[in-house]
Every structure is written in C-alpha cells, then in structure tokens.
C-alpha cells in the first residue's frame, strides 16, 4: 500500500515537512497550496527536492467553490483553474482535489454540476490533469460521497473521479458500505483521519480535532475494508487538521502518522481475514509479538528507598553468586565482588552516582551510557521517592 500525507498535517516550512516525511518513510505527499504559497522555494525547486528525497507529489489541494454557479462566476472559476493547472505542470503533478462548493453555489441541480465539472475536465485534459471530486461534510448541496459519485458518473470523463475522505463520511454517520460498489479505478484518491467523539459543529470538528488513525473514535478498519473490496489500488493518505500537530516536532509527528497507517493495515487484515488477500490493495499485517525472555529494568515506588536499595543489593549479590561468572549488560565478563571491590551487601548500600558509586561488577564508576550503568543503577542505587 502506497502511503502519503498532506503537508497541512505538519509544523514547519514546506522544506522541513518534506524532509520529515522522507525520514519517516512515506512514499509521497499532498501539497497544500498555502504551504507552497509561503515557501521561498519555487515550484521547480520543490519538484527537484521531492525527487532527491524520493517523494512523489501525489495531490495538489484544494480547489474550492467551483460548481453550481452562474455563467459569469463559472468563467472566472475556469480562469482560476487554468492557473492552477499551469502551476501543477511546474510541480510535475497531475491530480487536483476539487471540493464540493460550500459558499458560492446558488443553483441546486445535479445536471448543472455535472456540466460545469465537465467543462473543467475538458480544460484539465489539455494539461494532463485529473480531477478528484470530494464531497465535504458541510457542502452546500453535495455533502455525501454517494452524491459526489453520482455526479462523477454524470460527468462521464476519464479524468474525473472521486476522493474519499474518512472524516467527511464518518463524521456524518454515513455507512461506508457503498464504497465497495464504486469501481476502484474511479476512486482517484483516499484521505484518512480519525477524530474523538465530540458534540461540535462538523466544520470546527474537522478543522481542529482530527487525529491519526487509532487515536479517535471512528471505525476506520471497517472503512478500509470497504475500500479494499472496491478494488482500489492507489494511494492512502493522511489529512489531519490539528492545532497541536501543527505545533509539534515535525519528524516525530510524521513518524507517528506512518505508524498509524501501519497499525490500521494490521487491524483491517485482522477484520477481513483471508478475504483481504484477494484484492489489489496489498495490506501488511504486523509480525506476531515475541514472547518476552527477560526484563531490562524495574521501577519501584517506596516510602523507604534506603531499605529497598539494600534489598536489591542483596538480590544482585545472590544472583551473581548463583550464576558464577556472567556477562553484564555491556557484554563484558562480570566478576563477583571481592575484597578489592566495594561490597554491595545489605547494610552498606552503594553510594549515589553523584558521589562516585562504583559498579559491583567492574569496581569503578561507570560513565553513562557506556558499560553496565543503566541496568546496575536501576537495581542498586537508592530509589527516588515518587509521589
């Protein structure tokens, strides 16, 4: 499954976002127009950077408020669209997101919507651009994916399909089952977002509270299952509007985003079982969890850290005595404490690291992070009282 993420999800400049997405392991990105507008880089430089990073530029977005308008507004919209198509050529991009009209539409007529989008498609064809029509949950006349699909069928152009956004579908409580009945080749793009359950108007909910898959309340595995059954074999992207994400470390956020897509693939595979293997969209299941073979450290809460430190020192000494020569966490042969090394026996707990405590195995002060300090210090130094 090819993965992508919208630049609007992340903090920083466009260049910083692209570097973070490449480092996280995404296959491509969606270019949000505002990120490009404020970037000091030219479209050609952005294209070249994407090529160096191994990122595909998957979707240019958004193009708003086009259909359902009077002839004069339509003419202006077509001129506006042509400038976007020219920009996309400089970026080397061939797919644009057309959002259903939320503001300027004055005529509620599916035939008119289709005719005007058909004119847009004919213009786009001159620039080798495809159009992904998306029903926004708050669209004035078109606000369900079933409706956007009916209009795309009326348009009847090979370069017009639909974009499915899980938030716009699931936030309205729509049933995603009809996705499986849409031919996969007419689904041009897929955007995923989860969200916590909230009593809020859908626009504010969408603009500020989207989260990565698995962090909210939507059943995205069921959404993905229907997408798989449609025969879709394209890009699955993240489009997350979240005020916290846009202020957080850009690399960490990108990594979390990719992890969420990996997790969602596994959940979808678990839901579908063997059925998932019979479709073009190839999902990956996570490897089985390995049985633990030991432990690295333990954290203890106590009101008497000195007493616990003495007990742990006894356990460490007894363990060394019972196993003989062993290896410490640094991989070096460990020896039992002798008269030449400070004793770790009960009654004389080791001094704190700050005061020069010595490792009972190596007989000297370790320097973190080398040698056995992490394991030994967790086991023998006085435990800080935690409240």
Beta strands, then each sheet from edge to edge (+ up, - down):
strand 1: 2-6
strand 2: 28-32
strand 3: 56-63
strand 4: 95-99
strand 5: 130-134
strand 6: 160-165
strand 7: 187-192
strand 8: 194-195
strand 9: 210-211
strand 10: 235-238
strand 11: 326-327
strand 12: 333-334
sheet 1: 1+ 2+ 3+ 4+ 5+ 6+ 7+ 10+ 1+
sheet 2: 8+ 9-
sheet 3: 11+ 12-
end
